[in-house]
Amino acid sequence: MLYCSWVPCPQTDTMEAIKLNKKAARRRAAENAIHGVFLILGLVAVGCVLLITVYLIISGIPAIAEIGLVEFLFGTEWESTADDPRFGILPFILTSVYGTAGAIVIGVPIGFFAAVFIAKCAPKRLRLVINQAVSLLAGIPSVVYGFVGMLVLVPFIADVFDLSDGASLFAAMIVLAIMILPSIIKVSVTALEAVPQEYEDASLALGATPVETWFRVSVPSAKSGIAASVVLGVGRAIGEAMAVMMVSGNVPNMPSLFSSVRFLTTAVASEMAYSSGLQRQALFSIALVLFLFIMLINATLNFFLKREKK
């Protein structure tokens, strides 16, 4: 029998080393498996985007080729079911741009100041209540926003501005501004709370007031996260269809603040069910334009964000 006292036993050390090597090998195998799963999921996500892109290009290019690129993008009349159909989507493009810009102008300041209040000023109990309210706001379906806007906001706008119908671009802007608030608030709060406390302590020690510290130290330190929240808000505003359709009037007019309008998204949603032939191909072309429009905005915003980081 092999006996080991306080003197190290070579066989015991070897057995321990073998066990440690086996554990390390199992750990490496598990990590490699997890990395493989993440790689597959990432490739699936990229593949889905590529498939959508290819499908939209294949489905949308024929209509643009038949109608004409200039006529399609810069035409001001959309009469898809007329005897002499016209497929100009300039009113839809301008309406989407104006509606998104208006929603950002209204929603971003409200969301930003609300995020600063929640992250830096609100008492703990009030912060919990507001966070729950914001989470609830994020979980409300878009059709509910549209339904409430149609029953409450649209008649209110008609009464206040003495209009025959309150369904308008202005109503769509307000609804979109409310819908993007959860994204802006939640992401901005997370970015502000991630700012190291030492930054604020140093600012206060130098004699700055709490308000000055929030807006001159915390907000600049969290500007990348706040900008990301704006990007999410822009994506939500551009891609919304149902709520916008219910409060905008869904009429293919050139955009005016208090007139009924139609967005790119609502143009596809409102006619796809009964479309056929060139009309259906033109709707796919609208979806392609919307897809490229969103990609262009995201690429532009990401470019400026990376430029700011450098």
C-alpha positions in Angstrom: 0.0 0.0 0.0 1.3 3.4 -0.9 1.5 5.7 2.1 1.9 9.5 2.0 2.3 11.7 5.1 3.2 15.3 5.0 5.6 14.6 2.1 3.8 15.4 -1.3 2.7 12.2 -3.1 3.5 12.3 -6.8 0.5 10.0 -7.6 -1.9 12.3 -5.7 -0.6 15.4 -7.4 -1.0 13.7 -10.8 -4.6 12.7 -10.0 -5.4 16.2 -9.0 -3.8 17.6 -12.1 -5.8 15.2 -14.3 -9.1 16.2 -12.5 -8.3 19.9 -13.0 -7.5 19.3 -16.7 -10.8 17.5 -17.2 -12.7 20.3 -15.5 -10.9 22.9 -17.7 -11.6 20.8 -20.8 -15.3 20.5 -19.9 -15.4 24.3 -19.2 -13.8 25.0 -22.6 -16.2 22.7 -24.4 -19.2 24.4 -22.7 -17.9 27.8 -23.7 -17.2 26.7 -27.3 -20.8 25.3 -27.4 -22.2 28.6 -26.1 -20.1 30.6 -28.6 -21.4 28.3 -31.4 -25.0 28.9 -30.3 -24.5 32.6 -30.2 -22.8 32.5 -33.6 -25.7 30.6 -35.1 -28.2 33.0 -33.7 -26.3 35.9 -35.0 -26.1 34.4 -38.5 -29.8 33.6 -38.4 -30.6 37.3 -37.6 -28.3 38.5 -40.4 -29.8 35.9 -42.7 -33.3 37.1 -42.0 -32.4 40.7 -42.8 -30.7 39.6 -46.0 -33.8 37.5 -47.0 -36.1 40.4 -46.3 -33.9 42.7 -48.3 -33.6 40.3 -51.3 -37.4 39.6 -51.3 -38.3 43.3 -51.2 -35.8 44.1 -54.0 -37.2 41.2 -56.2 -40.8 42.2 -55.5 -40.4 45.9 -55.7 -38.1 46.6 -58.6 -40.5 45.5 -61.4 -43.1 48.1 -60.4 -40.5 50.8 -60.2 -39.1 49.8 -63.6 -42.6 49.8 -65.2 -43.8 53.1 -63.6 -40.5 54.9 -63.7 -38.3 55.8 -60.8 -38.9 59.6 -61.1 -42.6 59.2 -61.5 -42.8 56.8 -58.6 -40.7 58.8 -56.1 -41.7 62.3 -57.1 -45.2 61.9 -58.4 -47.8 63.7 -56.3 -50.9 61.6 -57.2 -51.8 58.1 -56.0 -54.8 56.7 -57.8 -54.1 52.9 -57.8 -57.6 51.8 -58.6 -58.5 54.4 -61.3 -58.9 53.5 -65.0 -55.7 55.4 -65.6 -53.8 54.5 -62.4 -51.1 56.8 -61.0 -48.5 55.7 -58.5 -46.8 58.7 -57.1 -45.6 58.3 -53.5 -44.1 61.7 -52.8 -47.1 62.6 -50.5 -46.4 59.4 -48.5 -42.7 60.1 -48.2 -43.2 63.7 -47.1 -45.9 62.7 -44.7 -43.7 60.1 -43.1 -40.8 62.6 -42.8 -42.9 65.3 -41.3 -44.8 63.0 -39.0 -41.6 61.4 -37.7 -39.9 64.8 -37.3 -42.9 66.2 -35.4 -43.1 63.2 -33.1 -39.4 63.5 -32.3 -39.7 67.3 -31.7 -42.6 66.7 -29.3 -41.6 63.4 -27.7 -37.8 63.7 -27.3 -37.8 66.7 -24.9 -40.6 65.2 -22.8 -38.8 61.9 -22.7 -35.4 63.4 -21.9 -36.5 65.6 -19.1 -38.7 62.8 -17.7 -35.6 60.5 -17.7 -33.5 63.0 -15.9 -36.2 63.5 -13.3 -36.5 59.7 -12.8 -32.8 59.0 -12.7 -31.6 62.0 -10.6 -34.4 63.8 -8.9 -37.4 61.6 -8.1 -37.8 60.0 -4.6 -37.4 56.3 -4.6 -41.1 55.5 -4.2 -42.2 57.9 -6.9 -39.5 56.5 -9.1 -40.9 53.0 -8.8 -44.4 54.3 -9.6 -43.2 56.2 -12.7 -41.1 53.2 -13.9 -44.1 51.0 -13.6 -46.2 53.5 -15.5 -43.6 53.7 -18.3 -43.4 49.9 -18.5 -47.2 49.8 -18.8 -47.1 52.4 -21.5 -44.6 50.4 -23.4 -46.8 47.3 -23.2 -50.0 48.9 -24.6 -50.7 47.6 -28.1 -50.6 50.2 -30.9 -54.2 49.6 -31.9 -55.2 50.8 -28.4 -53.3 54.0 -28.9 -55.1 54.5 -32.2 -58.5 53.7 -30.7 -58.1 56.1 -27.9 -56.7 58.7 -30.2 -59.6 58.3 -32.6 -62.2 58.6 -29.8 -60.6 61.3 -27.7 -57.8 63.2 -29.5 -59.4 63.5 -33.0 -62.6 65.1 -31.7 -60.6 67.3 -29.3 -58.5 68.7 -32.2 -61.6 69.2 -34.3 -63.2 71.2 -31.5 -60.1 73.3 -30.6 -59.1 74.2 -34.1 -62.7 74.4 -35.5 -62.1 71.6 -38.1 -64.7 69.4 -39.8 -62.5 66.4 -39.1 -59.7 66.2 -36.5 -58.0 63.2 -38.2 -54.8 64.8 -39.4 -51.1 64.9 -39.5 -51.1 66.8 -36.2 -53.1 64.0 -34.5 -50.7 61.4 -35.9 -47.7 63.4 -34.5 -49.1 63.5 -31.0 -50.0 59.8 -31.0 -46.5 58.9 -32.3 -44.9 61.2 -29.7 -46.7 59.4 -26.9 -45.8 56.0 -28.4 -42.0 56.7 -28.5 -41.9 58.0 -24.9 -41.3 54.5 -23.3 -38.3 53.8 -25.5 -36.7 57.2 -24.9 -37.3 57.2 -21.2 -36.2 53.7 -20.3 -33.0 53.7 -22.4 -32.1 57.2 -21.2 -32.7 56.3 -17.6 -30.5 53.3 -17.9 -27.7 55.5 -19.5 -28.0 58.1 -16.8 -27.9 55.6 -14.0 -24.7 54.0 -15.5 -22.8 57.3 -15.0 -20.2 56.8 -12.2 -21.2 58.5 -9.0 -17.7 59.8 -8.7 -18.3 62.2 -11.6 -21.2 63.8 -9.8 -19.4 63.9 -6.4 -16.5 65.7 -8.0 -18.7 68.2 -9.6 -20.6 68.9 -6.4 -17.3 69.2 -4.5 -16.2 71.9 -6.9 -19.3 74.0 -6.0 -21.7 73.1 -8.8 -25.4 72.8 -8.0 -27.2 69.5 -8.4 -29.0 70.8 -11.5 -25.7 72.0 -13.1 -24.2 68.6 -12.3 -27.1 66.7 -13.9 -27.0 68.7 -17.1 -23.3 69.4 -17.4 -21.8 66.2 -16.1 -24.3 63.3 -16.1 -26.1 64.1 -19.4 -22.9 64.6 -21.4 -21.5 61.4 -20.0 -24.6 59.5 -21.0 -25.1 61.1 -24.4 -24.4 58.0 -26.3 -27.2 56.1 -24.5 -29.6 59.0 -24.9 -28.8 59.2 -28.6 -29.5 55.5 -28.9 -32.9 56.1 -27.3 -33.7 58.7 -29.9 -32.7 56.1 -32.6 -35.1 53.6 -31.2 -37.8 56.3 -31.0 -37.2 57.2 -34.7 -37.5 53.5 -35.7 -40.8 53.1 -33.7 -42.3 56.3 -35.2 -41.4 55.5 -38.8 -42.6 51.9 -38.6 -45.9 52.4 -36.9 -49.0 51.7 -39.1 -52.2 50.8 -37.2 -52.4 53.7 -34.7 -51.4 56.2 -37.4 -54.0 54.8 -39.8 -56.7 55.4 -37.2 -55.9 59.0 -36.4 -54.5 60.4 -39.7 -57.5 60.1 -41.9 -55.6 57.8 -44.4 -56.1 60.0 -47.4 -53.3 60.4 -50.0 -53.0 64.1 -49.8 -49.9 66.3 -49.8 -49.0 66.8 -46.1 -50.6 69.6 -44.2 -50.7 69.9 -40.5 -54.5 69.8 -40.2 -55.5 67.7 -43.2 -56.0 64.0 -43.6 -52.8 62.3 -44.8 -51.4 58.8 -45.5 -48.0 57.5 -44.3 -45.8 55.0 -46.2 -46.7 52.3 -43.7 -50.4 52.9 -43.9 -50.3 53.0 -47.7 -49.1 49.4 -47.7 -51.4 48.3 -44.9 -54.6 49.8 -46.3 -54.5 48.4 -49.8 -52.6 45.1 -49.6 -55.7 43.1 -48.8 -57.4 43.8 -52.1 -54.5 44.7 -54.4 -53.4 42.8 -57.5 -51.2 43.2 -60.5 -49.2 46.4 -60.8 -51.0 47.8 -57.7 -49.7 45.0 -55.6 -46.2 45.3 -57.0 -46.3 49.1 -56.3 -47.1 48.4 -52.7 -44.0 46.2 -52.5 -42.1 49.0 -54.0 -43.4 51.3 -51.2 -42.2 48.7 -48.7 -38.8 48.7 -50.3 -38.6 52.5 -50.1 -39.6 52.4 -46.5 -37.0 49.8 -45.8 -34.2 51.8 -47.4 -35.5 54.9 -45.7 -35.2 53.3 -42.3 -31.7 51.9 -43.1 -30.5 55.3 -44.3 -31.7 57.0 -41.1 -30.1 54.4 -38.8 -26.9 54.5 -40.8 -26.7 58.3 -40.6 -27.4 58.4 -36.8 -24.9 55.6 -36.1 -22.3 57.5 -38.2 -22.7 60.6 -36.1 -22.7 58.6 -32.9 -19.4 56.9 -33.8 -18.0 60.2 -34.9 -18.8 61.7 -31.5 -17.2 58.8 -29.7 -14.0 59.3 -31.6 
